[in-house]
Amino acid sequence: MEYIVQTNNLTKKFGKELVVNGISMQIPKGEVYGFLGPNGAGKSTTIRMMLGLMKPTSGNVEIFGKDLKNERINILKKVGSLVENPSYYPHLTANENLEAIRKIVGVPKARLEEVLRIVRLQDVANKKVKGFSLGMKQRLGIATSLLNNPELLILDEPTNGLDPSGIIEIRELIKNLSREYGMTILISSHLLAEIDQIATTVGIVNKGKMIFQDSIEKMRMLAQQQVILRVSQHKEAWRVLLANGIKTELAQGAIFLEDGSDHHVAEAVRLLVQQNISIYRVEDDRKSLEDIFLQMTKEEFVK
């Protein structure tokens, strides 16, 4: 597998405070990588080190297979980023704001029209930015980060402070950039529900440490349905099910089936009825991704 970004034991200390603690991140080519964690978890500090805006205390960053420390300028020519709030001149139009950056980046003038079309701001290209909504300003910030036609796009909390319609706009824009342009995208957020709808791969960080990194599908598997059986003789019921190869746990006077599929539930009920064990209730216990995320970060916090 080709990785666009790899961080190796990336660490950052401010005095005695360990803000980023040995993060090893791998972002596959063409993926939307959701960098997830509570506020203050170390996400923005990690991103700043990835962009060469901050030196790591130890560890290193490789982008496009090259060490950032040695080839920073060549690497960053192919990277677009939006960190915190976008910078713009409110008294200038969208076009004029982009033109100021275009001259620095050194791309053809035709690129202005292209990026405005990508972020769907072409109809307000000649309007002053001070009249833009927060969502429009955020899209203009993303347009700026796209000027150099990047292979890697890094967005730090791009939906922060937006209303629901603004969040949907940014979400659809990110999906489109990945789908149509094959861009590799890192998007950080403290909201799992947001990442769940965008990301293909997720890395969860808490207190500066990476506590989970895998596909969003693997994370969804952790949220599989579990079924609880309330029965008359829970210890006897537990033994019957185990003896018949049905994986189960006995806790708080109830039977927890590891596999909550219809087939397994029906088989468990049939076996218990055959043994004259009364079944009072069959309950679903499905953990949401949010539950999984909160459990992960809470457990890490307790440690």
Secondary structure, 3 states (H helix, E strand, C coil): CCEEEEEEEEEEEECCEEEEEEECCEEECCCEEEEECCCCCCHHHHHHHHCCCCCCCEEEEEECCEEHHHHHHHHHCCEEEEECCCCCCCCCEHHHHHHHHHHHHCCCCHHHHHHHHHCCCHHHCCCEHHHCCHHHHHHHHHHHHHCCCCCEEEEECCCCCCCHHHHHHHHHHHHHHHHHHCCEEEEEECCHHHHHCCCCEEEEEECCEEEEEEEHHHHHHHCCEEEEEEECCHHHHHHHHHHCCCCEEEECCEEEECCCCHHHHHHHHHHHHHCCCCEEEEEEEECCHHHHHHHHHHHHHHC
